[in-house]
């Protein structure tokens, strides 16, 4: 919804036929078609009863190798459910594979995929599979939900499964269809906030030469176009990262902050001023407008929603974290952000809510080495916090998880009136190299909801404890969600876990502007913070018993295939158990083409 979308277009199979034709992928059988580029078209859609997902791929000018579609939480291979189609002993098979790291994805413990056609003809490869909407069998899978999500494709140069020869990532919604193309904003007023060719070196007083933090200061009255002024409110319709081609490999993350007038006066801000050591964000510049990290894409807001710019705030700070592990010299950078301003004010203000579960040593003890799955005590945003919202209900536009090199899994769980609702974002394995704002499975939050952030880490390869902090070799437990309408309470801060008790802060950033939590001289001390804190109990996060939806061995699955014109005479169905016999053990075999 808010990423740089791929257009759905009636492109050709190598110029020979339209997206939908009379061949294997007929419009009446495949609700959606999405162009993935590189001669690839993906066909998909739920069955009429919603119990099954039809998923197909056409690869133009490609034969003789394996092909795959991956359903994932972040666009990378780590934690993705891979559907691989290839030939084994001359016959097509479909395999479900999975990997928790950058290694060859292995076959899932059970196989919940049914290949119902595959072909290599006229220089092209095509195949179709059937998946259950929700499987409870052993293995790692994503339930098919009505939510925008990352997927990826990959091709191999032989039918022996191994390293891909090409791959790509994209967004879609398997239930509702491809994302609509973003609106044309070429005529919108634009604000460009870019670092002025800054040397990527550690500033005076910095702590780690491999991790320079540098801030650029911008005066909105200098950069707002067409007679716009900072004292008036404007709505940002989109944010797009600008990555300097010569230095983008060093840009780990960027955050655009809004600063108070007091912060500008106290620090003598000037337009395009550079703060060469910005490890600790300037006091009074705590209101986050736009976060971006490696792997993220454009943020495009719905047409009735905008992020406020200006409205009396004249000064903005762009904090850029550079990561230079090899200490390469002579690097200069002009990365930043392109902000498109809506022609007129929109209906709703959007805002980010931050869950600061661990960002510095004051909040968390170091992580011990030698643990494959080390979970720290959860952070809780208690009901007393969300009761501060003025709206009875807010709409969640997206969720972003943030950790560093040993981060393994982050989740925001929601409880309402003592009942567990589920996770906001589905991401089985956190990937440092693929961080982005993704759709939420829980689209609405209500006043009084209780949020719990859980974070786990893999320190099995670490030789020493890992501290919490800003640097890449440190760790974090941090998450954001973007929502509308905006609320005054914009963050919650974990302070301490005492048994099952959780002590947290949840206050307006205007109140927090005088505090830098745990950041040395001038920072709030523990006594001050504890006096403002809320104590709550860590809630139960027991998910309900898995309820499977869609049995590939059932008569219902046969009905879906029959309705698509598939010859199912090769199937033997056990009517007493409503199961088809002999589908597959490790892989589903090719069963026949369309009639």
SVG drawing of the C-alpha trace seen along z (x, -y; Angstrom):
<svg xmlns="http://www.w3.org/2000/svg" viewBox="-17 -33 58 78">
<polyline fill="none" stroke="black" stroke-width="0.4" points="0.0,0.0 2.8,-2.4 5.6,-0.9 6.8,-1.5 4.2,0.6 4.5,2.9 1.9,2.1 -0.6,4.7 -0.6,4.5 -1.6,6.7 1.9,7.6 2.7,10.4 4.3,13.8 7.3,12.9 5.0,10.8 2.9,13.8 -0.3,13.6 -1.9,11.2 -1.8,11.6 -5.1,13.5 -5.8,15.7 -7.3,19.0 -4.3,21.0 -3.2,22.3 -4.1,19.1 -7.7,18.2 -9.2,15.2 -12.2,17.2 -9.9,19.5 -7.3,17.0 -8.7,13.9 -5.4,11.9 -2.4,11.5 0.7,9.5 3.7,8.6 6.9,9.2 9.2,8.0 12.0,10.0 9.4,11.9 7.6,13.2 3.8,13.2 2.3,14.4 -1.3,15.7 -3.2,16.1 -6.4,15.9 -8.5,17.6 -11.0,20.3 -14.6,19.4 -14.9,20.7 -11.7,19.1 -10.2,22.4 -7.5,22.6 -5.0,20.4 -4.3,20.9 -0.7,19.8 0.8,19.9 3.9,18.6 4.7,18.0 8.3,17.5 8.8,16.3 12.0,17.4 13.0,19.6 13.2,23.4 15.5,26.1 15.7,24.9 13.9,24.6 11.6,21.7 10.2,20.5 7.8,18.1 8.5,17.2 6.0,16.0 7.8,14.0 7.7,11.4 10.4,9.1 11.3,9.9 14.4,11.9 15.1,15.6 15.3,15.8 12.0,16.9 10.3,17.3 8.0,20.1 9.4,21.2 7.4,22.9 9.9,24.5 8.9,26.3 11.5,28.4 12.0,31.7 13.2,34.8 14.0,37.9 12.1,36.2 8.9,35.5 7.8,32.1 7.5,31.8 6.5,29.0 8.4,28.6 7.9,26.6 11.2,25.3 12.2,23.1 15.4,21.5 16.1,19.4 19.4,18.1 21.3,17.4 21.7,21.1 20.0,23.6 16.3,23.8 15.5,27.3 12.3,29.3 9.7,28.6 8.9,31.4 5.6,31.9 4.5,30.8 1.4,28.8 1.5,27.9 -0.2,29.6 1.2,29.2 -1.7,29.6 0.0,28.5 3.5,27.7 5.0,27.4 8.0,26.3 7.0,25.5 7.8,23.0 10.7,21.7 8.5,20.8 7.8,22.4 4.4,22.4 3.0,24.0 0.2,23.9 -0.1,25.1 -2.9,25.3 -2.1,24.3 -4.3,24.4 -5.3,21.1 -4.1,22.2 -2.2,25.4 -1.6,26.9 0.9,29.5 4.5,29.5 6.5,26.8 6.9,23.0 4.2,21.3 2.3,18.1 -1.4,18.2 -3.0,16.6 -4.6,13.3 -6.0,10.1 -2.9,8.1 -0.2,6.5 2.9,8.7 6.4,9.2 7.0,12.1 9.9,12.9 10.7,15.0 13.8,16.9 15.1,18.9 17.8,21.5 19.8,22.6 19.2,26.3 16.6,28.6 19.1,29.5 18.0,27.2 20.8,24.8 21.8,21.2 19.6,19.0 20.8,17.3 18.3,14.4 15.8,13.2 13.6,10.3 11.1,9.1 7.7,7.5 4.5,6.7 1.1,8.1 -2.1,9.2 -2.8,12.8 -6.5,12.4 -7.3,8.9 -5.0,8.8 -2.0,6.7 -1.5,3.2 -3.0,0.4 -0.5,-1.8 0.5,-4.8 -1.0,-8.1 1.0,-10.4 2.7,-12.9 5.0,-14.3 3.1,-17.7 3.2,-17.8 5.4,-20.2 8.5,-18.5 10.9,-18.9 14.4,-17.4 16.4,-17.0 19.8,-15.5 23.1,-15.4 25.5,-18.0 28.3,-15.8 29.2,-14.9 32.4,-13.0 31.5,-9.6 33.9,-9.7 33.4,-9.6 32.8,-13.1 34.6,-14.4 33.4,-12.7 32.1,-9.7 32.4,-6.2 32.9,-3.9 34.6,-4.7 32.7,-2.0 29.4,-3.5 29.3,-7.3 26.0,-9.0 25.7,-12.3 22.8,-14.8 21.8,-17.3 19.7,-20.3 17.1,-21.8 15.1,-25.1 11.7,-24.4 11.3,-28.0 14.3,-27.6 13.2,-24.4 9.4,-24.6 8.4,-25.6 5.7,-27.8 5.1,-30.3 4.6,-27.6 5.8,-28.5 6.6,-26.4 4.1,-28.2 1.3,-26.6 0.3,-23.0 1.1,-20.8 0.6,-17.1 3.3,-14.8 1.8,-12.4 4.9,-10.3 8.5,-9.8 11.1,-8.3 14.7,-7.5 17.4,-9.2 20.4,-7.0 23.7,-8.4 24.9,-5.8 28.5,-6.3 27.9,-5.7 24.6,-3.9 26.3,-0.7 27.3,-2.6 23.8,-4.0 22.3,-1.7 19.3,-3.8 17.9,-7.3 15.3,-9.0 13.7,-12.4 12.9,-14.2 10.9,-17.3 12.6,-19.7 11.2,-22.2 11.9,-25.9 13.6,-25.7 16.0,-23.0 16.8,-25.3 17.6,-28.3 19.6,-26.3 21.8,-24.7 21.9,-27.7 20.6,-25.8 21.3,-27.0 20.1,-25.6 22.2,-22.7 24.2,-22.6 26.0,-19.3 26.3,-17.8 29.3,-15.4 28.6,-13.4 24.9,-12.7 25.0,-9.4 22.7,-10.9 19.8,-12.7 19.6,-16.4 17.3,-17.1 14.0,-18.5 14.3,-16.5 12.4,-13.4 9.2,-13.5 9.7,-10.9 8.3,-11.8 9.9,-9.1 12.1,-6.1 13.9,-4.2 16.4,-1.3 18.2,0.9 15.7,2.9 12.9,0.3 11.1,-1.3 8.9,-4.3 6.2,-5.3 3.0,-6.2 0.1,-7.2 -3.6,-6.7 -5.2,-9.5 -7.1,-10.8 -4.1,-10.6 -1.0,-12.7 1.9,-13.2 1.9,-16.8 4.9,-18.9 5.3,-22.4 2.3,-23.4 4.6,-25.7 7.6,-23.4 10.3,-25.1 13.4,-22.9 14.0,-19.3 16.9,-16.9 17.9,-14.0 19.9,-11.5 21.9,-9.1 23.6,-6.0 26.5,-5.0 28.1,-1.5 31.6,-1.2 32.9,2.1 36.0,2.1 36.9,-1.5 37.0,-2.6 38.4,-6.1 37.3,-9.0 33.6,-8.3 31.2,-11.3 27.5,-11.1 24.5,-13.0 21.7,-10.6 18.4,-11.8 14.7,-11.9 12.3,-13.2 9.0,-14.4 6.0,-14.9 3.5,-17.4 -0.2,-17.0 -1.8,-19.9 -4.3,-20.4 -4.8,-19.2 -6.1,-15.7 -8.8,-14.3 -6.5,-12.5 -3.1,-13.1 -0.9,-10.0 1.7,-9.4 4.2,-6.8 3.9,-5.1 7.3,-3.8 7.7,-0.8 11.2,-1.3 11.8,2.1 15.6,1.7 17.8,-0.9 20.5,-1.5 22.3,0.1 20.0,-1.6 17.1,0.4 18.6,3.9 21.4,6.0 23.8,7.4 22.8,10.5 24.8,13.5 26.8,15.4 26.1,18.9 22.3,18.9 20.5,19.9 17.2,18.4 17.6,15.9 14.3,14.1 14.5,11.0 11.6,10.1 8.8,8.6 7.9,4.9 4.3,4.0 2.4,0.9 -0.3,1.1 -4.0,0.3 -3.4,-2.9 -1.2,-4.1 -3.6,-3.5 -6.5,-4.9 -4.7,-8.3 -5.8,-8.1 -8.5,-10.6 -9.9,-8.3 -11.9,-5.2 -10.2,-3.4 -7.1,-3.9 -6.2,-2.4 -2.8,-0.7 -1.1,-1.4 2.1,0.6 4.6,2.1 8.4,1.9 10.6,4.1 14.2,3.0 17.1,4.9 20.7,5.4 23.0,8.3 21.9,11.0 18.2,10.1 16.1,13.2 12.4,12.5 10.3,9.4 6.6,9.4 4.0,6.9 1.1,8.9 -2.3,7.4 -4.6,8.1 -8.1,6.6 -10.0,6.8 -7.9,9.7 -8.3,11.7 -5.4,12.4 -6.0,11.1 -2.7,12.0 0.4,10.5 0.3,7.3 3.0,8.2 3.9,11.7 7.7,12.0 9.0,15.4 12.7,14.5 14.0,10.9 16.5,10.0 18.9,7.1 19.3,6.6 15.5,6.4 13.8,3.9 10.6,2.3 7.2,1.0 4.8,3.9 1.0,4.3 -0.6,5.3 -2.8,8.4 -4.6,6.4 -5.8,3.4 -7.6,1.6 -6.5,0.9 -8.9,-0.4 -8.5,-2.6 -7.5,-0.3 -5.7,2.3 -2.6,3.7 0.5,4.2 3.4,6.5 6.7,6.4 8.8,9.6 12.3,9.8 14.6,12.8 18.3,13.1 20.7,15.7 24.0,15.2 25.3,18.7 28.3,17.3 29.1,14.5 32.2,14.8 31.3,12.0 28.1,10.3 26.2,8.1 25.3,4.7 22.2,2.7 22.9,-0.6 23.0,-2.5 25.8,-0.8 25.4,2.1 27.4,4.5 25.1,3.6 21.5,4.7 18.0,3.2 14.5,4.2 12.5,1.6 9.3,1.4 7.1,-1.3 3.6,-1.3 2.2,-4.0 -1.4,-4.9 -4.2,-7.4 -5.7,-9.5 -2.6,-10.8 -2.6,-10.6 -0.6,-12.7 1.0,-9.6 3.6,-8.7 5.8,-6.2 6.2,-3.8 9.5,-3.2 10.5,0.0 12.2,-0.7 12.4,2.5 11.0,6.0 10.5,7.3 9.2,10.8 5.9,10.6 5.7,6.9 6.6,4.5 7.5,0.8 7.0,-1.5 6.7,-5.1 4.0,-6.3 3.9,-10.1 3.7,-12.9 7.0,-13.6 6.5,-17.3 6.8,-16.2 9.8,-13.9 11.6,-16.7 13.6,-17.5 14.6,-13.9 17.2,-11.7 16.5,-8.3 19.8,-6.9 22.0,-9.1 24.5,-10.5 24.9,-14.1 21.6,-15.9 19.6,-12.7 16.8,-11.7 17.9,-9.7 16.1,-6.5 14.3,-8.2 12.7,-10.8 11.6,-8.2 10.2,-5.8 8.1,-8.6 6.4,-9.0 6.2,-5.2 3.3,-2.8 3.5,0.7 1.5,3.4 1.4,7.2 2.8,9.0 -0.3,10.5 -0.7,14.0 0.2,14.4 -1.3,17.8 -2.5,18.1 -5.7,20.1 -5.4,23.6 -4.6,23.8 -7.6,24.1 -6.7,25.5 -8.5,24.2 -8.2,26.1 -7.3,29.8 -5.4,30.7 -6.4,34.3 -10.1,33.5 -13.0,33.7 -13.2,29.9 -9.7,29.6 -10.8,31.9 -13.8,29.7 -11.6,26.6 -9.4,28.3 -12.3,29.7 -13.9,26.2 -10.7,25.0 -10.9,27.7 -8.2,29.9 -8.5,33.7 -8.6,35.2 -9.0,38.8 -5.5,39.6 -6.7,39.0 -8.1,41.8 -10.3,40.3 -11.1,42.0 -14.7,41.0 -14.8,42.3 -12.1,39.9 -12.6,37.3 -9.0,37.6 -7.3,38.2 -4.7,41.0 -1.2,40.9 -0.7,37.2 2.9,36.9 5.4,37.6 8.3,35.2 6.9,33.5 3.7,33.3 4.1,34.8 2.8,33.5 -0.8,34.7 -1.9,33.4 -2.6,30.4 -5.8,28.5 -8.4,30.4"/>
</svg>
